Amino acid sequence: MHMVERIQQRYKLKKKEISEYYTQGKMLLLGLDLLRQ
C-alpha cells in the first residue's frame, strides 16, 4: 500500500513537470511567432 502511494506521488510530480515544460514551450513558440512578424 505504501509503495503505491509513493508511485502516485512521483507520477503527480512528473505530470506537473510535464505540464510546466509544455507551458514554457508554448510561450517560447508564441515569442518566436511575435519576433517573426
C-alpha positions as CSV (number, residue, x, y, z in Angstrom):
1,M,0.0,0.0,0.0
2,H,2.8,2.4,0.9
3,M,4.6,1.6,-2.3
4,V,1.5,2.6,-4.4
5,E,1.2,5.9,-2.6
6,R,4.9,6.7,-3.4
7,I,4.4,5.8,-7.1
8,Q,1.3,8.0,-7.2
9,Q,3.2,10.9,-5.6
10,R,6.0,10.5,-8.2
11,Y,3.5,10.4,-11.0
12,K,1.9,13.6,-9.8
13,L,5.3,15.4,-9.7
14,K,6.1,14.1,-13.2
15,K,2.8,15.3,-14.5
16,K,3.4,18.7,-13.0
17,E,6.8,18.9,-14.6
18,I,5.5,17.9,-18.0
19,S,2.7,20.5,-17.9
20,E,5.2,23.2,-16.9
21,Y,7.6,22.2,-19.7
22,Y,4.5,22.3,-22.1
23,T,3.5,25.8,-20.9
24,Q,7.1,27.1,-21.3
25,G,7.3,25.6,-24.8
26,K,4.1,27.2,-25.8
27,M,5.2,30.6,-24.5
28,L,8.5,30.1,-26.4
29,L,6.7,29.4,-29.7
30,L,4.5,32.4,-29.1
31,G,7.6,34.6,-28.6
32,L,9.1,33.2,-31.8
33,D,5.9,33.9,-33.7
34,L,5.9,37.5,-32.5
35,L,9.6,38.0,-33.5
36,R,8.9,36.7,-37.0
37,Q,6.1,39.2,-37.7
